[in-house]
Amino acid sequence: MDAFFNNTISSAVKQSILDKLMVEVEANLGTAMTYTLFEYAKDNKELFMENQPVNTVTSVSNSIVIGTPDGPASKKKDKKEQLSKTQKRKLADKTDHKGELPRGWNWVDVIKHLSKTGSKDDE
């Protein structure tokens, strides 16, 4: 109930909704009730919101603070990295038509790796 999209609902209405849902929970105790509670809430949403004052919506929208953006910092755009033709060609050779690297491009040859590192028994 404390999610951002429920900010327009007054706390008294939220509490009454929770009280009514707790009555349903007590009635359905011992059963699988998640779907039942959601259906109960959807079927009775008008009943839940009948005590909601209309002016709460305007007070919440008036409390939004608009920050002033920094002039020079917001105008600065990030430059894309410029690649040479050779760099683009190498990148295209490494990747497939979707721009993804092929499966196993970073795999290590186990035999070569072990021959370089040696084993612990060699000591």
Summary of the structure (lengths in Angstrom):
residues: 123
radius of gyration: 30.8
end to end distance: 64.8
largest distance: 81.5
contacts: 193
relative contact order: 0.07
helix: 55%
strand: 0%
